[in-house]
């Protein structure tokens, strides 16, 4: 049976048979009904830039993406592209390193390196290496890398004197209110997003982005901490988007590399299902379907699609099989009286099977490399280097070690952004003159006498 992909109007766009591959050629004729002269189709593939506002109770929300669904759409894309998911997870893991440690900067080396004194305070070390902080770091980096921002929830004690808890509100379920006088005041949280939440939501104050700790201190002096909790918004500012920043991988999505990484496996799967043995490519003009199967002759689109399905099955049967080796296939066409050109002509081309799966795999590898480049990951670190061509690279141990060191060096800003809420929490709780640093395991060469060494950064 021929498998047909129809458009919304019931016109077959592509069909796969056992021996044939069919496409509809040309373009549909414009009509006032489906293509008004004053309306141009939106060619943008953006899923983040178009903003609408939604009223939720007394709050006006700024939508996140075309349908307020950027996080959920992005999450689905990430799940479908192995290299993107793995690259983001790899970035999260090396950014977290081996967790955080409290330290004090006592000076600097001549090369600018910090001289750190580790603070051996048992309670502070237990806090930094405890489950609450570890879960916070993991989830904050997850949302920060996947979606461009993380909403950190700071939870005071019952008296409002200290902050006892820190967690991350899942970005899938959080949205910002429209800014007032340039300030985004509230984070609205609902498990119903991206759908309209009705009255099922919570609203949290967002701390001032300019100086969140000073904002907390002002609220403490004004007696506004008790009974409230706050959101510390951590954002990647590279996109200049004050509401919802773009994640790093989004550039590879806009460039089409993420689509290629998704399409190639689908193509290969379909090719293997058909055993790469298509014999004919049949190109059928749009106008043929309007004449052969006029919409007015069918009560609905589904009935029309069924008729086309039966017709395509008969074409497939007529073209293929040993019994049909010498059977002719008759098609008809018109001559345009104005220009003398042939119109509405079927084109049936025998296919010489020159398919080579390696060609598609090279394209897939290039897409994988471009996605990793957008994340600033050297593909060789993940074993994705190619043996030759444009994306060739040395996969030796030295190259991998150097690339990993570059990753750690580039992680400094992201690490500081993620540490800001923790440091604000400690300072609010009266723990002064403490800097948080990440522990790193660094790969070394065998001639040093050890495979790894640990550092603080």
PyMOL commands that set and color helices and strands:
alter all, ss='L'
color gray80, all
select helices_A, chain A and resi 70-80+82-96+122-128+131-147+171-173+212-221+237-239+250-254+257-273+286-292+295-297+301-319+322-324+357-374+379-382+397-410+412-428+446-448
alter helices_A, ss='H'
color red, helices_A
select strands_A, chain A and resi 3-6+12-16+20-25+53-56+59-62+100-108+114-118+149-156+163-169+174-177+186-189+202-206+229-235+280-285+334-335+342-343+347-350+435-443+452-456
alter strands_A, ss='S'
color yellow, strands_A
deselect
rebuild
show_as cartoon
